[in-house]
């Protein structure tokens, strides 16, 4: 079987995967269209494997890293009286109260990549909480395909309420200084934007390639924003000019970066959409932004 390199993959295939990842294609349709790219020694199974996330070898922070304490907790959900599971991570040594960061997953539940982002945030000196919005349906099922199918069963506004409840949990945590930020990816980027809409006292929001709020919602934002976009992500970027015009008109403190020649999902180091330089630069900007606004 031919070993696939990232440079073997056309932009059309990345766009096809993006449609699949965002529920515009069923798995059967995705595999059917994948056959058009199975040429020159490339097979459908090899392409499917290459495009799928690799969680085995990609964690940057080990769950047992001695610099942090990381464990699952539950907190009350405002939707029907149940509870939500989340990964709470914090520095191993806490000498003074620290700011908190809600880490919001993509459209597939709390997978290993997002758990790793939660731990990365804790290593930088924050208390992070990465909730699993799939908890009412049994939680992240162990693979992204089933996770996407499950998340389609939940109302996105109910999930937003669960993430707002995570904000409240962190704000009241005994080790937290009460200043809370949020970082989210894809669906989590939309949640980050909407938490800025819904929580006037939110300390900072960092949406990665997230859908922008509607105009009537955007007008309510008070929190400082750091937007991270991918140049090749035309689907999400289409809403940015209108959103930026509102932020300027309302004098909202914001920064926005469009990283050249990278795809939606460039921060996710478990798939070939990952771009190391853009991911590292955007993450350093994220941490700097949180340090500036939460400490």
Secondary structure, 3 states (H helix, E strand, C coil): CCCCCHHHCCHHHHHHHHHHHCCCCCHHHHHHHHHHHCCCCCCHHHHHHHHCCCCCCCCCCCCCCCCEEEEEEEEECCCCCCEEEEEEEEECCCCCCEEEEEEECCCCCCCHHHHHHHHHHHHCCCEEEEECCCHHHCCCCCCHHHHHHHHCCCCHHHHHHHHHHHHHHHHCCCCEEEEEEEEEECHHHHHHHHHHHHCCCCCEEEEECCCCCCHHHHCCCCCCEEEEEECCCHHHHCCHHHHHHHHHHCCCCEEEEEECCCCCCCCCCCCCCCCHHHHHHHHHHHHHHHHHHHC
